Amino acid sequence: MVPTAENFDVVVVGGGPGGYAAALYGAAAGLNVAMVEKDKVGGTCLHRGCIPAKELLETASVFRSVGSADRYGVKVGPAELDFSTTMARKQQVIDQLHKGLTGLVKSRKISVFAGTGTLGPERTVTVTGADGDTAELVGRHVILAAGSVARTIPGFDVDGKVVLTSDEVFELTELPSRVAVIGGGAIGCEFASMMADLGSQVTVLEALPQILPGVDKDVVAVTLRAFKGRNIDVRTGVKVEGHDPREGGTTVRFGDGEALDVDAVIVSVGRRPWSDTLGLDGTGVKVDDRGFIAVDEWVPHRRGRRVGGGRRHRHPGPGPRRLRRGHPRGEADPR
Ligand SMILES: Cc1cc2nc3c(=O)[nH]c(=O)nc-3n(C[C@H](O)[C@H](O)[C@H](O)COP(=O)(O)OP(=O)(O)OC[C@H]3O[C@@H](n4cnc5c(N)ncnc54)[C@H](O)[C@@H]3O)c2cc1C
């Protein structure tokens, strides 16, 4: 990265759906926009979230359909999974969308800076690249859209083999035979469903009395029925106490002295805001004890022109906000 000091109408920190949608809207309004991204434009959603999750769910659905094809009189022989092809296709989909998105951002003349953005005084953003070079940007407005990372549980050290978060699930090279999913929220249930369809024996361990907390009871009931039909063991109201790793697997301790032998554990206990990389100390931007930036109902941070974007603040995520604006897909319209 070439050191530079540049002025922009808007500097967006974070290139996920919150950040790139804001950048595209700004550019569409004729503003001179910079976007800082420390990893890949597209963020969690494109690289480690919605897109790969839906891609793998689609594979699972195809596998399930083929497996039950003979019931419809369609003779195909026993279905067999080639997991390396599954994962290669998942990556192909991501790469294709990433190419389209970077092309779109470029075509709208948004200046993309690769590196970690930290906020300084007077709406400056310092970008530190992987090689340690820095660039200084000044925005009339700064949008903080750093997103979130998977939470973990003490005692469950993520190693990408036996203990995984959603990030590592998308990097698996083999499908584990027996899986414990800790956390029965939306993401945990997606993984449970997908892995059971692909052939894993899945147990969901949820501390609350029901899976999918906050979701309508009717929807929960349908999900539970579907899970039962796929032999997914759902254990609610159980607290995970710890685990005893061994070569190639672990034993998860939970509930009242119960134990479960598995090949992999997926820790899916929510996400925490990534505000700690933004260098907010001393900037006057208020962060609560959970790392969320304090914003009012209209999102802009009260102190001035910085605004929170995406997931870090206590405001509905981008999807619900866009839906309220009436976009049919709940997607940002990038024009
Ligand atoms: C497995 C999974 C499945 C999901 N499925 C769905 C779904 O079906 N539907 C749905 O609506 N949502 C889904 N989500 C949630 C969705 O991914 C998030 O709501 C969305 O990505 C949030 O967008 P964002 O821009 O706020 O943050 P992110 O997508 O996390 O993007 C933030 C970006 O900021 C960058 N960044 C962070 N700090 C800095 C810094 N200091 N400097 C520069 N860059 C920085 C990060 O590298 C990242 O690229 C899913 C999430 C997961 C994990």
The ligand as a Gaussian input file, in Angstrom:
#p B3LYP/6-31G(d) Opt

LIG

0 1
 C      -22.886000     -19.028000       9.188000
 C      -23.640000     -17.733000       9.004000
 C      -24.806000     -17.715000       8.258000
 C      -25.501000     -16.532000       8.095000
 N      -26.644000     -16.552000       7.345000
 C      -27.350000     -15.410000       7.184000
 C      -28.526000     -15.391000       6.410000
 O      -28.944000     -16.403000       5.893000
 N      -29.192000     -14.216000       6.266000
 C      -28.735000     -13.055000       6.851000
 O      -29.366000     -12.006000       6.704000
 N      -27.604000     -13.047000       7.595000
 C      -26.903000     -14.184000       7.781000
 N      -25.757000     -14.172000       8.509000
 C      -25.346000     -12.896000       9.130000
 C      -24.615000     -12.012000       8.121000
 O      -23.436000     -12.663000       7.690000
 C      -24.281000     -10.689000       8.793000
 O      -25.480000     -10.105000       9.247000
 C      -23.609000      -9.720000       7.850000
 O      -22.422000     -10.272000       7.323000
 C      -23.296000      -8.445000       8.608000
 O      -22.707000      -7.552000       7.733000
 P      -21.686000      -6.458000       8.248000
 O      -21.261000      -5.679000       7.072000
 O      -22.265000      -5.742000       9.409000
 O      -20.458000      -7.254000       8.867000
 P      -19.472000      -8.295000       8.202000
 O      -20.098000      -9.042000       7.102000
 O      -18.876000      -9.055000       9.344000
 O      -18.376000      -7.374000       7.543000
 C      -17.498000      -6.609000       8.302000
 C      -16.237000      -6.443000       7.514000
 O      -15.418000      -5.490000       8.192000
 C      -14.080000      -5.906000       8.135000
 N      -13.385000      -5.248000       9.254000
 C      -13.576000      -5.434000      10.577000
 N      -12.811000      -4.591000      11.288000
 C      -12.126000      -3.863000      10.375000
 C      -11.176000      -2.809000      10.490000
 N      -10.800000      -2.321000      11.682000
 N      -10.647000      -2.299000       9.350000
 C      -11.038000      -2.778000       8.127000
 N      -11.928000      -3.750000       7.969000
 C      -12.477000      -4.279000       9.084000
 C      -14.145000      -7.423000       8.234000
 O      -12.980000      -8.027000       7.677000
 C      -15.398000      -7.717000       7.423000
 O      -15.101000      -7.967000       6.075000
 C      -25.025000     -15.331000       8.689000
 C      -23.835000     -15.341000       9.427000
 C      -23.148000     -16.518000       9.591000
 C      -21.868000     -16.513000      10.392000

